[in-house]
Amino acid sequence: MRQKPYHEEISRPDWTKSSRRPACVLWLDKNENTDIVLSQFTTSWLKQISTESVLTYPDCSALYHKLAHNLALSADNLILAAGSDGVIRLAYEAFVLPGDKVLFPSPTFAMYEVYAQIYGAQAIKLDYQASDNGPFLDMDKFIELIIFEKPTLICLPNPDSPTGAVVEPGFLKRMIEAAKKVSAVVLIDEAYYPFYDQTVLPWVRQEDNLLVSRTFSKAWGLAGARVGFAAGCNKLIKALHKLRPMYEIGAISVALIDKALDYENEINASVERLLAGKQYFAKNLKKMNFKVLEKTQGNFIHVAFGEHAEVIHQGLERTVLYRKDFLHPSLSGYSRFSATTIDLYKQVLDRIAQSVDISHKEENVI
């Protein structure tokens, strides 16, 4: 399939217009880590970066071995990239030819569809369905699509964003086995690990068609460093390394991640603080009689403000940035807030209560 010149059919945001957010509000719109305690650690790591890391080109070899040791894998099971986004693009470039099919759920990370357009692939999508417990993906149908459509690449974030839906290990096993029958590569994106602590990363030792991607942007609080990685069998990782740029990530990012790997206990403590904040937020929202999707995973939470939505959105306008609503039916009527600490959520709850004239008594965390 021949592409149009310069991919004229693809529309992307204007790169000349600033997307800078106002500093005077709380940023809960992009699922970044806003834990102040963790930010004190990351600031200290930056201060320890040497002049050499600023002036020289990167050498990633030591980081590969350190990260592999951290994950109980071999260095030749890994490739570094510019976030999970960089991993996804490498997977498309390595395994997808024009006219091939790529299967993924909808809604999901926007770049899956963008890369399908860039590489001339046919996007096969299965919609999440609305349910009382949140968006639901019919994995029986998803697996049927694998057999029927015979995609080259299958992409499944677990948990998904923006839905927060997760797929149980049994279904993941079935999906991988179905993919083998049609010679498809499976990419499972674990960007929200360990906010959702179930992982299939150890499976890459046995599954020769599985890639698992992760990022340092979420739990690790290093979104600005733009570092992610893929894990897979040596055959798949070699295919990705053939396409890597001259340098996977910058030397400053190498030094920053190297330092961060020494502080995994602090990362886990930050995750616990943010999950406690999420629980606190949910309890108090329910106390105000708003519907909360509690079973969705990741470092974010969905709430339906119902008939109060417009006045609450107005009331929160100068307090917090968040996703106000979704076009997809599985999340229609829900707003999404990134997870943050209890102290930071308190000001959001106060503004919500003031907006609808609710006198709320804070629910204690269990």
C-alpha positions as CSV (number, residue, x, y, z in Angstrom):
1,M,0.0,0.0,0.0
2,R,1.6,3.3,-1.1
3,Q,1.5,6.1,1.3
4,K,0.4,9.6,0.3
5,P,3.3,12.1,0.1
6,Y,4.3,13.4,3.5
7,H,1.5,11.4,5.2
8,E,-1.1,14.0,4.3
9,E,-3.8,12.0,6.0
10,I,-2.2,12.3,9.4
11,S,-3.2,15.2,11.7
12,R,-1.0,16.1,14.7
13,P,-1.0,19.0,17.2
14,D,0.7,22.2,16.1
15,W,4.2,22.0,17.4
16,T,4.6,25.8,17.3
17,K,1.9,26.4,19.9
18,S,2.7,26.1,23.6
19,S,1.0,23.5,25.7
20,R,2.5,24.9,28.9
21,R,0.2,24.7,31.8
22,P,-0.4,27.5,34.4
23,A,1.8,27.1,37.4
24,C,-0.9,28.3,39.8
25,V,-3.0,25.2,39.5
26,L,-2.6,21.5,40.5
27,W,-1.7,19.4,37.5
28,L,-3.8,16.2,37.6
29,D,-4.4,15.9,33.9
30,K,-1.5,13.8,32.5
31,N,-1.0,11.1,35.1
32,E,2.4,12.5,36.3
33,N,3.8,11.8,39.7
34,T,3.0,14.8,41.9
35,D,4.3,13.3,45.2
36,I,6.3,16.1,46.8
37,V,8.4,13.7,48.9
38,L,9.6,11.9,45.8
39,S,10.3,15.2,44.0
40,Q,12.8,16.0,46.7
41,F,14.7,12.8,45.8
42,T,14.6,13.5,42.1
43,T,15.9,17.0,42.7
44,S,18.8,15.6,44.7
45,W,19.6,13.2,41.9
46,L,19.7,16.0,39.4
47,K,22.2,17.9,41.6
48,Q,24.5,14.8,41.5
49,I,24.7,14.6,37.7
50,S,28.3,15.3,36.6
51,T,29.4,17.8,34.1
52,E,30.6,14.9,31.9
53,S,26.9,13.8,31.5
54,V,26.1,17.3,30.1
55,L,29.1,17.5,27.7
56,T,29.4,14.0,26.3
57,Y,27.5,11.6,24.3
58,P,25.8,8.8,26.3
59,D,27.1,5.3,27.0
60,C,24.2,3.2,27.9
61,S,26.0,-0.1,28.5
62,A,26.3,0.1,32.3
63,L,22.7,1.1,32.6
64,Y,21.6,-1.9,30.6
65,H,23.3,-4.2,33.0
66,K,22.1,-2.4,36.1
67,L,18.5,-2.4,34.8
68,A,18.7,-6.0,33.9
69,H,19.9,-6.9,37.4
70,N,17.0,-4.9,38.8
71,L,14.5,-6.8,36.7
72,A,16.2,-10.3,37.0
73,L,16.7,-10.4,33.3
74,S,19.7,-10.4,31.0
75,A,20.9,-7.1,29.4
76,D,20.3,-8.7,26.0
77,N,16.6,-8.9,26.9
78,L,16.3,-5.1,27.0
79,I,16.2,-2.0,24.8
80,L,16.0,1.6,26.1
81,A,13.9,4.2,24.3
82,A,12.3,7.6,24.6
83,G,9.6,6.5,27.0
84,S,7.0,3.8,26.2
85,D,6.2,5.9,23.1
86,G,9.6,5.2,21.8
87,V,9.2,1.4,22.4
88,I,5.9,1.4,20.6
89,R,7.3,3.1,17.6
90,L,10.2,0.7,17.4
91,A,7.8,-2.2,17.5
92,Y,5.8,-0.8,14.6
93,E,9.0,-0.1,12.6
94,A,10.4,-3.6,13.2
95,F,7.3,-5.7,12.7
96,V,4.7,-3.9,10.6
97,L,4.8,-3.5,6.8
98,P,2.4,-1.3,4.8
99,G,-0.9,-3.2,4.5
100,D,-0.4,-5.3,7.7
101,K,-3.0,-5.3,10.4
102,V,-2.4,-4.0,14.0
103,L,-4.9,-4.9,16.7
104,F,-5.5,-2.8,19.9
105,P,-8.5,-1.8,22.1
106,S,-10.3,1.6,22.0
107,P,-10.0,4.0,23.6
108,T,-6.3,3.7,24.4
109,F,-3.0,5.5,24.1
110,A,-3.4,7.7,21.0
111,M,-0.1,6.8,19.4
112,Y,-1.1,3.3,18.6
113,E,-3.4,4.6,15.9
114,V,-1.0,7.4,14.8
115,Y,1.8,4.8,14.2
116,A,-0.6,2.6,12.3
117,Q,-1.1,5.6,9.9
118,I,2.5,6.4,9.7
119,Y,3.6,2.8,8.8
120,G,0.6,2.2,6.5
121,A,-1.1,-0.4,8.7
122,Q,-4.7,-1.2,9.0
123,A,-5.9,-0.5,12.6
124,I,-8.3,-3.2,13.9
125,K,-9.9,-1.9,17.1
126,L,-12.2,-3.5,19.7
127,D,-14.2,-1.0,21.8
128,Y,-14.3,-1.1,25.6
129,Q,-17.9,-1.5,26.7
130,A,-19.5,0.5,29.5
131,S,-20.4,-1.3,32.8
132,D,-21.2,-0.5,36.4
133,N,-17.6,-1.3,37.3
134,G,-16.1,0.7,34.5
135,P,-15.0,0.0,30.9
136,F,-14.9,-3.6,30.0
137,L,-13.0,-5.3,27.2
138,D,-14.5,-8.6,25.9
139,M,-11.3,-10.6,25.7
140,D,-13.1,-13.6,24.1
141,K,-13.9,-11.3,21.1
142,F,-10.4,-9.8,21.2
143,I,-8.9,-13.3,20.9
144,E,-11.4,-14.1,18.1
145,L,-10.2,-11.1,16.2
146,I,-6.6,-12.3,16.5
147,I,-7.5,-15.6,14.8
148,F,-9.8,-13.9,12.2
149,E,-7.9,-10.8,11.3
150,K,-4.3,-12.3,11.6
151,P,-2.7,-9.1,12.8
152,T,1.1,-8.7,12.6
153,L,1.2,-6.7,15.9
154,I,-1.1,-6.8,18.9
155,C,-0.9,-3.9,21.4
156,L,-2.5,-4.1,24.8
157,P,-1.8,-1.7,27.6
158,N,-2.4,-3.3,31.0
159,P,-3.7,-1.3,32.7
160,D,-5.1,0.7,29.8
161,S,-5.3,4.5,29.7
162,P,-7.7,6.3,29.8
163,T,-10.0,3.4,30.9
164,G,-7.9,2.0,33.7
165,A,-9.2,-1.5,32.7
166,V,-7.0,-4.6,33.2
167,V,-6.8,-8.0,31.7
168,E,-6.4,-11.0,33.9
169,P,-3.3,-13.3,33.4
170,G,-5.4,-16.2,32.1
171,F,-6.7,-14.1,29.2
172,L,-3.2,-12.7,28.5
173,K,-1.9,-16.3,28.2
174,R,-4.7,-17.2,25.8
175,M,-4.0,-14.0,23.8
176,I,-0.3,-14.8,23.5
177,E,-1.0,-18.4,22.4
178,A,-3.5,-17.2,19.8
179,A,-0.9,-14.7,18.5
180,K,1.6,-17.5,18.0
181,K,-0.8,-19.3,15.7
182,V,-0.9,-16.3,13.4
183,S,2.8,-15.4,13.9
184,A,1.9,-12.1,15.6
185,V,4.1,-10.1,18.1
186,V,2.3,-9.1,21.3
187,L,3.2,-5.8,23.0
188,I,1.9,-5.5,26.5
189,D,2.4,-2.0,27.9
190,E,2.9,-1.8,31.6
191,A,3.4,1.9,31.9
192,Y,1.4,2.0,35.2
193,Y,3.5,-0.6,37.0
194,P,3.6,-0.8,40.0
195,F,0.5,1.2,40.6
196,Y,-1.0,-2.1,39.3
197,D,1.5,-4.6,40.6
198,Q,0.5,-7.6,38.4
199,T,3.1,-8.1,35.7
200,V,3.9,-10.4,32.8
201,L,7.5,-9.3,32.5
202,P,9.0,-12.6,33.7
203,W,7.1,-14.3,30.8
204,V,9.5,-12.9,28.3
205,R,11.9,-15.7,29.3
206,Q,9.6,-18.3,27.8
207,E,7.4,-16.4,25.3
208,D,9.2,-15.7,22.0
209,N,6.5,-13.4,20.7
210,L,6.1,-11.2,23.7
211,L,7.4,-7.7,24.3
212,V,6.7,-5.8,27.6
213,S,7.2,-2.1,27.8
214,R,7.6,0.1,30.8
215,T,8.4,3.7,31.5
216,F,10.1,5.9,34.2
217,S,7.5,8.6,33.6
218,K,4.8,7.5,36.1
219,A,5.8,5.8,39.3
220,W,9.4,7.0,39.1
221,G,8.4,10.6,38.7
222,L,10.7,11.2,35.7
223,A,8.4,12.1,32.8
224,G,10.7,14.9,31.7
225,A,13.6,12.5,31.3
226,R,11.7,10.6,28.5
227,V,13.0,7.1,29.3
228,G,11.3,3.8,28.8
229,F,12.3,0.3,27.9
230,A,11.1,-2.9,26.3
231,A,11.9,-6.4,27.6
232,G,11.6,-9.5,25.3
233,C,13.4,-12.6,24.1
234,N,16.8,-12.1,22.5
235,K,15.3,-12.5,19.0
236,L,12.8,-9.7,19.3
237,I,15.1,-7.4,21.2
238,K,17.8,-7.8,18.5
239,A,15.2,-6.8,15.9
240,L,14.5,-3.6,17.8
241,H,18.1,-2.8,18.3
242,K,18.7,-2.9,14.6
243,L,16.4,0.1,14.4
244,R,17.6,2.1,17.4
245,P,19.0,5.6,16.8
246,M,22.6,6.4,17.4
247,Y,21.8,7.0,21.0
248,E,18.7,5.6,22.7
249,I,18.5,8.3,25.3
250,G,20.6,11.3,26.4
251,A,23.5,11.1,28.8
252,I,21.7,13.2,31.4
253,S,18.8,10.7,31.3
254,V,21.3,7.8,31.6
255,A,22.8,9.4,34.7
256,L,19.3,10.2,36.2
257,I,17.9,6.7,35.7
258,D,21.1,5.1,37.0
259,K,20.7,7.1,40.2
260,A,17.0,6.4,40.4
261,L,17.5,2.6,40.3
262,D,19.3,2.9,43.7
263,Y,16.0,4.2,45.3
264,E,13.4,1.6,44.4
265,N,12.2,1.5,48.1
266,E,11.5,5.2,47.9
267,I,9.6,4.7,44.6
268,N,7.5,2.1,46.2
269,A,6.8,4.3,49.1
270,S,5.7,7.1,46.8
271,V,3.3,4.7,45.0
272,E,1.8,3.8,48.4
273,R,1.3,7.5,49.2
274,L,-0.4,8.1,45.9
275,L,-2.6,5.0,46.1
276,A,-3.6,6.1,49.7
277,G,-4.5,9.5,48.2
278,K,-6.6,7.8,45.5
279,Q,-8.5,5.8,48.1
280,Y,-9.0,8.9,50.2
281,F,-10.3,10.9,47.2
282,A,-12.7,8.0,46.3
283,K,-14.1,7.7,49.8
284,N,-14.9,11.4,50.1
285,L,-16.4,11.6,46.6
286,K,-18.7,8.7,47.4
287,K,-19.6,10.4,50.6
288,M,-20.8,13.3,48.5
289,N,-22.9,10.8,46.5
290,F,-20.8,10.9,43.3
291,K,-20.2,7.7,41.4
292,V,-16.5,6.5,41.4
293,L,-15.1,3.8,39.3
294,E,-13.1,2.0,42.1
295,K,-12.0,-1.1,40.2
296,T,-10.1,0.7,37.5
297,Q,-6.3,0.6,37.9
298,G,-3.4,3.0,37.3
299,N,-2.5,6.3,38.9
300,F,-5.8,8.0,38.2
301,I,-9.4,7.8,39.2
302,H,-12.7,8.4,37.4
303,V,-15.7,10.2,38.9
304,A,-19.2,11.0,37.5
305,F,-20.4,14.4,38.8
306,G,-23.8,13.9,37.1
307,E,-26.1,16.9,37.2
308,H,-23.5,18.9,39.1
309,A,-20.8,18.4,36.4
310,E,-21.0,21.9,34.9
311,V,-21.0,23.8,38.1
312,I,-18.1,21.6,39.5
313,H,-16.1,22.1,36.4
314,Q,-16.5,25.8,36.7
315,G,-15.6,25.7,40.4
316,L,-12.4,23.7,39.8
317,E,-11.2,25.8,36.9
318,R,-8.7,27.8,38.8
319,T,-7.7,25.0,41.2
320,V,-6.8,21.9,39.2
321,L,-6.3,20.6,35.7
322,Y,-8.0,17.2,34.9
323,R,-9.8,15.4,32.1
324,K,-13.3,16.7,32.3
325,D,-15.1,14.2,30.1
326,F,-14.6,11.6,27.4
327,L,-16.2,11.1,24.0
328,H,-16.0,7.4,24.1
329,P,-19.3,5.7,25.4
330,S,-17.4,3.5,27.9
331,L,-16.3,6.6,29.8
332,S,-19.0,9.2,28.9
333,G,-19.9,11.4,31.8
334,Y,-16.8,10.6,33.8
335,S,-14.0,12.9,34.7
336,R,-10.5,11.7,35.3
337,F,-8.1,12.9,38.0
338,S,-4.5,11.8,38.3
339,A,-3.6,10.2,41.6
340,T,-1.9,12.6,44.1
341,T,-1.4,12.8,47.9
342,I,-4.0,13.2,50.5
343,D,-2.9,16.8,51.3
344,L,-3.2,17.8,47.7
345,Y,-6.5,16.1,47.2
346,K,-8.0,18.0,50.1
347,Q,-8.0,21.3,48.2
348,V,-9.8,19.6,45.3
349,L,-12.4,18.2,47.6
350,D,-13.0,21.5,49.3
351,R,-13.6,23.2,45.9
352,I,-16.0,20.5,44.8
353,A,-17.9,20.8,48.0
354,Q,-18.0,24.6,47.7
355,S,-19.2,24.4,44.1
356,V,-22.3,22.3,45.0
357,D,-22.7,23.8,48.5
358,I,-22.1,20.4,50.2
359,S,-20.8,20.5,53.7
360,H,-18.6,17.4,53.8
361,K,-16.8,15.7,56.6
362,E,-13.5,14.1,55.5
363,E,-13.5,10.3,55.5
364,N,-10.6,8.9,57.4
365,V,-8.3,6.6,55.5
366,I,-8.4,3.0,56.6
